[in-house]
Amino acid sequence: MALGPRLELRHTQTLVMTPQLRQAIKLLQFSNLEVAAFIEEELERNPLLERDERGETTPELAALDQRPLREVSSEPVSTDLLVGAETLPDAAASPLDADYAEQFDVSGYDAAGSLDAGPGPDWSRSGGNGLDGQAGASFIDSLADTPRSLRDHLGEQLRLGLADPVDRLIGAHFIALLEPAGRVSIDDAALARALGVSIARVAAVRARMVRFDPVGLFARDLRECLAAQLAERNRLDPAMAILLDNLELLGRRELKRLQTLCGVDADDLADMVAEIRALDPKPGAGHDSAAPQPILPDVLMRPGLAGDWILELNPETMPKLLVSEAFHAKVSLRAGRDDRLFLSERLASANWLVKSLQQRAQTILKVASEVMRRQDGFLLRGVGHLRPLILRDIAEAVEMHESTVSRVTANKYISTPRGLFELKYFFTTAIAGVTGESHSAEAVRHRIRGMIAAEDAICVLSDDAIVAALRREGVDIARRTVAKYREALRIPSSVQRKREKAISV
């Protein structure tokens, strides 16, 4: 074989992960809150990006026009009919390079351009803040009071309840060591050594502070917390103290042994257990927690006039950005070479971001439409009629990769007539049926929860009984699967449920 230089032409296909492609993938898997935070960062970095703050009558702010999604259809529906390329905003109808910063309202100016000195507002009945009496009062009343934190509330009680400076110092350390549930697990001896005081003084301060409002704070364990609340109600008798010393037996529902230890009958023990259940095991939980933020759905679903379903993107979660090409053209004329290069890069980045956001919106809507088309039984008849669904089914229908569908359905929510659900909720594994028809695992879990909720104290269903009932309904399921689903639903075993129902009866 001769050796020598030669030319060869090879044709290969490779996928290059460009920064723009990585950005598009990140945007696809972001939730609406993460997208909003990302856009805020881009608005600070890119001078050519600006927020679209025009009215909702403009084409950019209107929701994407979607074809209706039929409730029941015997023929397969192509997803291309639900979302098409014509749903993209028309760039010719609303150019992105419009300079809205130079537009202003000329009302209030005369023909010469000076401010028209017309009749001014009547301030004779106004207060110092420019509001009349009724409006000012309404404005002040609408301001909500800032709630005090739990530590501020305890600090006020500490100043009023303890006069000695050393006791106040010990109490301040207890407040600083307070855990979210309301416990202070540190030992009195350790705190006494740290502060250089006697153990008896630390224990006395703790005993007084455990009666602060809410009662039960600063306790070392659950037993001490419940005992303080019972003592506040004057219900800490010897039998109740023995019950508190044996809470592990109550957790295992060993009622006969508790009756023997406490020296009471079944009725008295039931009353004692009812009193303990009425107490707060975590008196510090929930006081300083922030108000829960509502989840904004990414996709809205509503019934149509013709008995169908209509899907559209939520305009509140859709990012609204404009590319200021007029600003780029104006500045680049007087900019140097490095500045023009920077502006060109920023312009390309802005255009790519706007395009990626539009593609993200269409992909979410395309996947959501196909998912809800396959789960029409859930929309019509409830959770019990969910169908088995995996990512591959949707990926083949919308002609995307499974990883893309997984990113789209993660942290994305849809508002349906039956409530707000994450798109991942509709993907469940299949359980074989007796007649060959598969059933959704989520539907089976829902059925198990309903069967256990409907049982009474006399007839408590065991796992074997649940398996027999499900097989009569056509679900071929094993006992260990029922036990796994029951534990996932945090439902105790039949023995524990029977003991609980016996106590309640």
C-alpha positions as CSV (number, residue, x, y, z in Angstrom):
1,M,0.0,0.0,0.0
2,A,1.5,3.3,-1.1
3,L,1.9,6.1,1.4
4,G,1.2,9.7,0.3
5,P,-1.0,12.7,0.9
6,R,-4.5,12.6,-0.5
7,L,-7.8,14.4,-0.1
8,E,-10.9,12.9,1.4
9,L,-14.5,14.3,1.8
10,R,-16.5,13.0,4.7
11,H,-20.1,13.9,5.5
12,T,-21.2,13.4,9.2
13,Q,-24.0,14.7,11.4
14,T,-23.1,16.1,14.8
15,L,-25.1,18.1,17.4
16,V,-23.3,21.1,18.7
17,M,-24.6,22.5,22.0
18,T,-24.4,26.2,21.3
19,P,-25.0,28.7,24.1
20,Q,-28.3,29.6,22.4
21,L,-29.4,26.0,22.4
22,R,-28.6,25.5,26.0
23,Q,-30.6,28.7,26.8
24,A,-33.6,27.3,24.9
25,I,-33.4,24.0,26.8
26,K,-33.1,25.8,30.1
27,L,-36.1,28.0,29.3
28,L,-38.2,24.9,28.4
29,Q,-37.7,23.2,31.7
30,F,-38.1,26.4,33.8
31,S,-41.3,27.1,35.7
32,N,-43.0,30.5,35.1
33,L,-41.4,31.9,38.3
34,E,-37.9,30.9,37.1
35,V,-38.6,32.3,33.7
36,A,-39.7,35.6,35.2
37,A,-36.5,35.7,37.3
38,F,-34.3,34.9,34.2
39,I,-36.0,37.6,32.2
40,E,-35.3,40.2,34.9
41,E,-31.7,39.3,34.7
42,E,-31.7,39.6,30.9
43,L,-33.4,43.0,31.1
44,E,-30.6,44.2,33.4
45,R,-27.8,42.8,31.1
46,N,-29.2,43.6,27.7
47,P,-30.0,47.3,26.9
48,L,-31.8,46.3,23.7
49,L,-34.5,44.4,25.6
50,E,-37.5,46.1,27.1
51,R,-40.7,45.0,28.7
52,D,-43.8,45.2,26.7
53,E,-46.1,47.4,28.8
54,R,-48.7,48.2,26.3
55,G,-52.4,47.5,26.8
56,E,-53.9,44.1,26.3
57,T,-55.5,45.2,23.1
58,T,-52.3,44.7,21.2
59,P,-51.7,41.5,19.2
60,E,-48.6,40.6,21.3
61,L,-50.5,40.5,24.6
62,A,-53.5,38.6,23.3
63,A,-53.6,34.9,24.1
64,L,-52.6,32.6,21.3
65,D,-55.5,31.6,19.1
66,Q,-56.2,27.9,19.7
67,R,-58.4,25.5,18.0
68,P,-61.0,23.8,20.3
69,L,-60.1,20.5,21.8
70,R,-63.1,18.0,21.4
71,E,-64.3,16.1,24.4
72,V,-64.9,12.8,22.7
73,S,-63.6,12.0,19.3
74,S,-63.5,8.5,17.8
75,E,-61.0,9.6,15.1
76,P,-57.4,10.6,16.0
77,V,-56.9,14.3,16.1
78,S,-53.7,15.7,14.8
79,T,-51.9,18.1,17.2
80,D,-51.0,20.3,14.3
81,L,-54.7,21.3,14.2
82,L,-54.5,22.5,17.8
83,V,-51.4,24.6,17.4
84,G,-50.2,26.0,14.1
85,A,-47.5,28.3,12.9
86,E,-50.1,31.0,12.3
87,T,-50.3,31.4,16.1
88,L,-47.0,33.3,16.2
89,P,-47.3,37.1,16.4
90,D,-47.3,39.0,13.1
91,A,-44.1,41.0,13.0
92,A,-45.4,43.2,10.2
93,A,-48.5,44.1,12.1
94,S,-46.6,45.2,15.1
95,P,-42.9,46.0,14.4
96,L,-40.5,45.3,17.3
97,D,-38.4,48.4,16.5
98,A,-41.1,50.9,17.4
99,D,-39.7,53.5,19.7
100,Y,-42.5,54.1,22.3
101,A,-40.2,56.2,24.5
102,E,-40.7,59.2,22.1
103,Q,-44.5,59.0,22.2
104,F,-46.3,61.2,24.8
105,D,-49.7,62.4,25.6
106,V,-50.3,66.0,24.4
107,S,-53.4,66.5,26.5
108,G,-53.0,69.4,28.9
109,Y,-50.8,71.5,26.6
110,D,-52.0,74.4,24.5
111,A,-51.2,75.0,20.8
112,A,-48.0,76.9,21.7
113,G,-46.7,73.9,23.6
114,S,-46.9,75.5,27.1
115,L,-48.8,73.9,29.9
116,D,-52.4,75.0,29.9
117,A,-53.2,76.8,33.2
118,G,-56.7,75.5,33.4
119,P,-58.8,75.2,36.6
120,G,-56.8,73.2,39.1
121,P,-58.1,70.7,41.5
122,D,-60.0,71.9,44.6
123,W,-57.8,71.2,47.6
124,S,-60.0,72.9,50.1
125,R,-61.5,69.7,51.4
126,S,-58.3,67.7,51.1
127,G,-55.8,66.6,53.8
128,G,-52.1,67.0,53.7
129,N,-51.7,63.9,51.5
130,G,-53.9,65.2,48.7
131,L,-56.8,62.8,49.5
132,D,-60.2,63.9,50.7
133,G,-61.6,62.6,54.0
134,Q,-63.5,59.6,52.6
135,A,-60.8,58.5,50.1
136,G,-58.1,59.0,52.7
137,A,-59.9,56.9,55.3
138,S,-60.5,54.2,52.7
139,F,-56.9,54.2,51.7
140,I,-55.7,53.9,55.3
141,D,-58.1,51.2,56.1
142,S,-56.9,49.2,53.1
143,L,-53.4,49.0,54.5
144,A,-53.0,45.7,56.3
145,D,-51.2,45.6,59.6
146,T,-47.9,43.9,59.6
147,P,-48.3,40.8,61.8
148,R,-45.9,40.4,64.7
149,S,-43.5,37.5,64.7
150,L,-43.6,34.9,67.3
151,R,-40.3,36.1,68.9
152,D,-41.6,39.6,69.2
153,H,-44.7,38.3,70.9
154,L,-42.6,36.2,73.3
155,G,-40.2,39.1,73.9
156,E,-43.1,41.3,75.0
157,Q,-44.3,38.6,77.4
158,L,-40.7,38.2,78.7
159,R,-40.5,41.9,79.5
160,L,-43.8,41.8,81.3
161,G,-43.4,38.5,83.1
162,L,-39.9,38.6,84.3
163,A,-38.5,41.5,86.2
164,D,-35.0,40.3,87.1
165,P,-32.3,41.2,84.5
166,V,-30.6,37.8,84.9
167,D,-33.9,35.9,84.3
168,R,-34.6,38.1,81.3
169,L,-31.2,37.2,79.9
170,I,-31.9,33.5,80.3
171,G,-35.3,34.0,78.7
172,A,-33.8,35.8,75.8
173,H,-31.5,32.9,75.2
174,F,-34.5,30.5,75.3
175,I,-36.2,32.6,72.7
176,A,-33.1,32.7,70.5
177,L,-32.9,28.9,70.7
178,L,-36.5,28.3,69.9
179,E,-37.0,25.7,67.2
180,P,-39.7,26.0,64.4
181,A,-41.9,23.5,66.2
182,G,-41.7,25.3,69.5
183,R,-39.1,23.1,71.2
184,V,-35.9,24.0,73.0
185,S,-34.0,20.7,73.1
186,I,-30.9,22.1,74.9
187,D,-30.5,20.7,78.4
188,D,-30.8,23.1,81.3
189,A,-27.3,22.2,82.6
190,A,-25.7,23.1,79.2
191,L,-27.4,26.4,79.1
192,A,-26.5,27.1,82.8
193,R,-22.8,26.4,82.1
194,A,-22.9,28.7,79.0
195,L,-24.5,31.6,81.0
196,G,-22.7,31.0,84.3
197,V,-25.8,30.6,86.4
198,S,-27.3,27.8,88.4
199,I,-29.3,25.0,86.9
200,A,-32.2,25.6,89.2
201,R,-32.5,29.2,87.9
202,V,-32.5,28.1,84.3
203,A,-35.2,25.4,85.1
204,A,-37.3,28.0,86.9
205,V,-37.2,30.3,84.0
206,R,-38.1,27.5,81.6
207,A,-41.0,26.5,83.8
208,R,-42.4,30.0,83.7
209,M,-41.8,30.5,80.0
210,V,-43.5,27.2,79.1
211,R,-46.8,28.8,80.2
212,F,-46.3,31.7,77.8
213,D,-48.8,32.2,75.0
214,P,-49.0,29.8,73.1
215,V,-48.8,27.3,76.0
216,G,-46.3,24.5,75.4
217,L,-43.4,26.4,74.0
218,F,-39.8,25.9,75.2
219,A,-40.5,22.3,76.1
220,R,-37.8,19.7,75.7
221,D,-40.0,17.0,74.2
222,L,-43.5,16.2,73.3
223,R,-44.4,14.8,76.7
224,E,-43.4,18.1,78.4
225,C,-45.3,20.2,75.8
226,L,-48.5,18.3,76.2
227,A,-48.2,18.3,80.0
228,A,-47.9,22.1,80.1
229,Q,-51.1,22.4,78.0
230,L,-53.0,20.0,80.2
231,A,-51.8,21.8,83.4
232,E,-53.0,25.1,81.9
233,R,-56.5,23.4,81.6
234,N,-56.2,21.9,85.1
235,R,-56.4,18.4,83.6
236,L,-53.0,17.0,84.5
237,D,-54.1,14.3,87.0
238,P,-52.0,11.2,87.9
239,A,-53.8,9.0,85.3
240,M,-53.1,11.6,82.6
241,A,-49.5,11.8,83.7
242,I,-49.1,8.1,83.3
243,L,-50.6,8.2,79.8
244,L,-48.2,10.9,78.8
245,D,-45.3,8.8,80.1
246,N,-46.4,6.0,77.8
247,L,-47.2,7.8,74.5
248,E,-45.4,5.1,72.6
249,L,-48.0,2.6,73.7
250,L,-50.7,5.0,72.5
251,G,-49.0,5.2,69.2
252,R,-49.1,1.4,68.9
253,R,-52.8,1.4,70.0
254,E,-52.1,-0.9,72.9
255,L,-55.3,0.1,74.7
256,K,-55.6,-2.8,77.1
257,R,-52.1,-2.2,78.5
258,L,-52.8,1.5,78.9
259,Q,-56.0,0.8,80.8
260,T,-54.1,-1.3,83.2
261,L,-51.3,1.2,83.7
262,C,-53.6,4.2,84.1
263,G,-56.2,2.3,86.2
264,V,-59.1,3.4,84.1
265,D,-61.8,1.7,82.0
266,A,-62.2,1.9,78.3
267,D,-64.6,4.9,78.4
268,D,-62.2,7.0,80.6
269,L,-59.3,6.1,78.4
270,A,-61.2,7.2,75.3
271,D,-61.9,10.6,76.9
272,M,-58.3,11.0,77.9
273,V,-57.1,10.2,74.4
274,A,-59.7,12.7,73.0
275,E,-58.3,15.4,75.3
276,I,-54.7,14.7,74.1
277,R,-55.8,14.8,70.5
278,A,-57.3,18.3,71.1
279,L,-53.8,19.6,72.1
280,D,-51.3,21.2,69.9
281,P,-48.1,19.1,69.6
282,K,-46.2,21.8,67.8
283,P,-47.4,25.2,69.2
284,G,-44.6,27.1,67.4
285,A,-45.4,25.8,63.9
286,G,-47.2,28.2,61.5
287,H,-46.7,31.4,63.4
288,D,-43.8,32.9,61.4
289,S,-44.5,31.0,58.2
290,A,-44.9,33.2,55.1
291,A,-48.2,33.4,53.4
292,P,-48.4,30.6,50.8
293,Q,-47.9,31.8,47.2
294,P,-50.7,30.8,44.9
295,I,-49.6,28.6,41.9
296,L,-50.3,30.3,38.6
297,P,-51.3,27.8,35.9
298,D,-49.3,27.9,32.7
299,V,-52.2,26.6,30.6
300,L,-55.9,27.5,31.0
301,M,-58.6,25.1,30.0
302,R,-62.3,26.0,29.7
303,P,-65.4,24.4,28.0
304,G,-66.3,25.7,24.6
305,L,-69.7,26.7,23.3
306,A,-70.0,23.6,21.2
307,G,-69.4,21.2,24.0
308,D,-65.6,21.0,23.4
309,W,-62.6,22.1,25.4
310,I,-60.5,25.2,24.6
311,L,-56.8,25.4,25.7
312,E,-54.9,28.6,25.8
313,L,-51.8,29.9,27.5
314,N,-52.2,32.0,30.6
315,P,-51.4,35.6,29.7
316,E,-50.3,36.3,33.2
317,T,-47.4,33.9,32.9
318,M,-46.4,34.7,29.3
319,P,-43.3,36.8,29.2
320,K,-43.8,40.1,27.3
321,L,-40.6,41.4,25.7
322,L,-39.7,43.7,22.9
323,V,-36.5,44.2,21.0
324,S,-35.6,47.8,20.5
325,E,-34.1,47.8,17.1
326,A,-34.6,51.5,16.7
327,F,-32.4,52.1,19.7
328,H,-29.8,49.8,18.3
329,A,-29.8,51.7,14.9
330,K,-29.7,55.1,16.6
331,V,-26.8,54.2,19.0
332,S,-24.7,52.2,16.5
333,L,-24.3,55.2,14.2
334,R,-22.2,57.0,16.8
335,A,-20.6,54.0,18.4
336,G,-17.1,52.8,18.0
337,R,-16.0,49.4,16.7
338,D,-16.1,47.6,20.1
339,D,-19.4,49.2,21.0
340,R,-21.0,48.2,17.6
341,L,-19.7,44.6,18.2
342,F,-21.3,44.6,21.7
343,L,-24.6,46.0,20.4
344,S,-24.6,43.4,17.6
345,E,-24.1,40.6,20.1
346,R,-26.9,42.0,22.3
347,L,-29.2,42.3,19.4
348,A,-28.7,38.7,18.4
349,S,-29.1,37.6,22.0
350,A,-32.3,39.6,22.3
351,N,-33.8,38.2,19.1
352,W,-32.9,34.7,20.1
353,L,-34.5,35.1,23.5
354,V,-37.8,36.4,22.1
355,K,-37.8,33.5,19.6
356,S,-37.0,30.9,22.4
357,L,-39.9,32.3,24.5
358,Q,-42.3,31.9,21.6
359,Q,-41.1,28.4,20.9
360,R,-41.4,27.5,24.6
361,A,-45.0,28.8,24.7
362,Q,-46.0,26.8,21.6
363,T,-44.3,23.6,22.8
364,I,-46.0,23.8,26.2
365,L,-49.4,24.2,24.6
366,K,-48.8,21.5,22.0
367,V,-47.8,18.9,24.7
368,A,-50.7,20.0,27.0
369,S,-53.2,19.7,24.2
370,E,-52.1,16.2,23.4
371,V,-52.1,15.2,27.1
372,M,-55.6,16.4,27.7
373,R,-56.9,14.9,24.5
374,R,-55.8,11.5,25.8
375,Q,-57.2,12.1,29.3
376,D,-60.7,13.2,28.2
377,G,-62.2,10.5,30.5
378,F,-60.7,12.3,33.5
379,L,-62.3,15.6,32.4
380,L,-65.7,14.0,31.9
381,R,-65.9,11.5,34.8
382,G,-63.1,12.2,37.3
383,V,-59.9,10.6,38.6
384,G,-61.2,7.1,38.5
385,H,-61.1,7.3,34.7
386,L,-57.5,8.3,34.2
387,R,-55.8,6.4,31.5
388,P,-52.3,4.9,31.6
389,L,-49.9,7.3,29.9
390,I,-46.1,7.5,29.5
391,L,-43.8,10.1,28.0
392,R,-43.2,8.0,24.9
393,D,-46.9,8.1,23.9
394,I,-46.9,11.9,23.9
395,A,-43.5,12.2,22.3
396,E,-44.5,10.0,19.4
397,A,-47.8,12.0,19.0
398,V,-46.2,15.4,18.9
399,E,-43.0,14.2,17.2
400,M,-40.6,15.3,19.9
401,H,-38.0,13.5,22.0
402,E,-39.0,12.0,25.4
403,S,-36.6,14.3,27.2
404,T,-38.3,17.3,25.6
405,V,-41.7,16.2,26.8
406,S,-40.2,15.5,30.3
407,R,-38.9,19.1,30.4
408,V,-42.2,20.5,29.2
409,T,-44.3,18.7,31.8
410,A,-42.0,19.4,34.7
411,N,-43.2,22.3,37.0
412,K,-45.9,23.2,34.5
413,Y,-49.5,23.4,35.7
414,I,-52.8,23.4,33.9
415,S,-56.1,24.7,35.2
416,T,-58.9,22.3,34.4
417,P,-62.6,22.3,35.3
418,R,-61.7,19.7,37.9
419,G,-58.9,21.7,39.6
420,L,-55.3,22.7,39.2
421,F,-52.9,19.9,38.3
422,E,-49.3,19.5,37.3
423,L,-48.9,18.0,33.8
424,K,-46.8,15.2,35.4
425,Y,-49.9,14.1,37.3
426,F,-51.5,12.8,34.1
427,F,-48.6,10.4,33.5
428,T,-49.2,7.1,35.3
429,T,-48.1,3.6,34.9
430,A,-50.4,0.8,33.7
431,I,-51.8,-2.0,35.8
432,A,-53.1,-5.0,34.0
433,G,-56.8,-5.8,34.0
434,V,-58.5,-9.2,34.3
435,T,-60.1,-8.8,30.9
436,G,-56.9,-7.5,29.3
437,E,-57.7,-3.8,29.6
438,S,-55.1,-1.8,31.5
439,H,-55.8,0.6,34.4
440,S,-54.1,3.7,35.6
441,A,-52.1,3.4,38.8
442,E,-53.4,6.8,40.0
443,A,-57.0,5.7,39.4
444,V,-56.3,2.5,41.4
445,R,-54.8,4.5,44.3
446,H,-57.9,6.7,44.2
447,R,-60.1,3.7,44.4
448,I,-58.2,2.3,47.3
449,R,-58.5,5.6,49.2
450,G,-62.2,5.7,48.6
451,M,-62.7,2.1,49.7
452,I,-60.8,2.7,53.0
453,A,-62.6,6.0,53.6
454,A,-66.0,4.2,53.3
455,E,-65.3,1.4,55.7
456,D,-66.8,1.4,59.2
457,A,-65.5,0.3,62.6
458,I,-67.1,-3.2,62.3
459,C,-65.9,-4.1,58.8
460,V,-62.3,-2.9,58.4
461,L,-60.9,-3.9,55.0
462,S,-57.6,-5.8,55.0
463,D,-55.2,-5.7,52.1
464,D,-56.5,-9.1,50.9
465,A,-60.1,-7.8,51.0
466,I,-59.0,-4.8,48.9
467,V,-57.3,-7.1,46.4
468,A,-60.5,-9.2,46.1
469,A,-62.7,-6.1,45.7
470,L,-60.4,-4.7,43.0
471,R,-60.3,-8.0,41.1
472,R,-64.0,-8.1,41.1
473,E,-63.9,-4.6,39.4
474,G,-61.5,-6.0,36.8
475,V,-58.1,-4.9,38.2
476,D,-55.5,-7.6,38.4
477,I,-53.3,-6.4,41.3
478,A,-51.1,-8.1,43.9
479,R,-51.4,-7.7,47.6
480,R,-47.9,-6.2,48.0
481,T,-48.9,-3.5,45.4
482,V,-51.9,-2.6,47.5
483,A,-49.8,-2.4,50.6
484,K,-47.3,-0.2,48.7
485,Y,-50.0,2.2,47.5
486,R,-51.6,2.3,50.9
487,E,-48.3,3.2,52.6
488,A,-47.7,5.9,49.9
489,L,-51.1,7.3,50.8
490,R,-50.1,7.3,54.5
491,I,-52.9,5.0,55.4
492,P,-52.2,2.7,58.4
493,S,-52.7,-1.0,58.3
494,S,-56.1,-2.6,58.9
495,V,-55.0,-3.5,62.5
496,Q,-54.1,0.1,63.3
497,R,-57.3,1.4,61.7
498,K,-59.4,-1.0,63.6
499,R,-57.9,0.2,66.9
500,E,-58.3,3.8,65.9
501,K,-62.0,3.3,65.0
502,A,-62.5,1.4,68.3
503,I,-61.1,4.4,70.2
504,S,-63.4,6.8,68.3
505,V,-66.4,4.7,68.9
